[in-house]
Amino acid sequence: MARFVKGFVAVVGAVLLLGATAQAAQYKGGIKGEPSASLTLTVKAIEGDRYVTRIEFKRLPVECDGGQNRTSGDASAGKPGEPGIPIEGGEFKGPWDFGRISGKRRGGGKIAGTISLKTDQGPPAGECKTGELKYVVQK
């Protein structure tokens, strides 16, 4: 019984420690001039530093080889092997799985910036690009 309790305490301690080092917040919003498009950024505090770790997008307008379209999905932010795109001085800029993103914290729990996407969706759409889109998301 003592061995079980000791193991249980160690597991609970590890869970509490992980929870304290990886708190996540979601910022949700839209794309300027595109009322049906949406964007969600996940921001995590890891060991005292903040990172954009995940990007979810819905109905982003894209120009494809096969014509205009809309695309949705989600992807990791940052370079492989890194926890995400670091936020320094309230600003961030970097790669994500399908393009580039930048942003700056504003008052009222908002982040504003630009995002671009480039992906190959296969036939009949082919290669698709957004160009640079402006966004605003809020906590």
BELVEN-V161344 format. One record per helix or strand of 2 or more residues. SS is the DSSP state (A for helix, B for strand). FROM is the first residue (numbers start at 1). TO is the last residue. Records with the same first field share a line. If there is no record, write none. Layout:
BEGIN
SS=FROM-TO ; FROM-TO
END
This chain:
BEGIN
A=2-21 ; 107-109
B=22-31 ; 34-46 ; 49-64 ; 67-77 ; 85-86 ; 91-96 ; 99-106 ; 110-120 ; 127-129 ; 133-138
END
